[in-house]
Amino acid sequence: MKADHDQVTRLLKTARGQIDGILKMVEEDRYCLDVSNQLMATQSILKKANRMVLKAHMNSCVRQAVASGDPEEKLNELAVLLDKLAD
């Protein structure tokens, strides 16, 4: 992985901590909208981590494939990923 390991790790650990907190909120039968707000905050962090990984992938792996004259495999991988993101 070419993304900044420290930043991605920090984001994922933050998301994990938030999920632990959300589980506790559910166990404590906390107000639904409070739980939902925490879920959305966690999703936001995960999306940010994913963007960082994907940008690094495009700036390294995809760029290398284009430079080598054989970008088809990497472009197909990105197309599959975009379909997954749309679901």
Steps between C-alpha positions, in 0.01 A plus 500: 500500500641837399278719721638669810490209744498719811206710384295202380576308819399795715172540313420130524579489871277803552219327310550185708475706819184663374348162415577379853324811629202441272469141623493631856235755404284222350547284810396796715194556278603856423293737289478382138608828344808516721596150386433595139718813527788290631451247221518777240813643662663157484400457136656836424831395652497172308423684176792734564735205557372335183554820298858516624565139399340546159687824427826331589408208273428734211820697555716188513359179355276654234759758401763224464263290288431795269871579472575137411243513220273238658231682700207268416522278809517795740223685318280190518570470874395864547181442298407204723570710807283785373215254452541385860500859624173564316326213685 
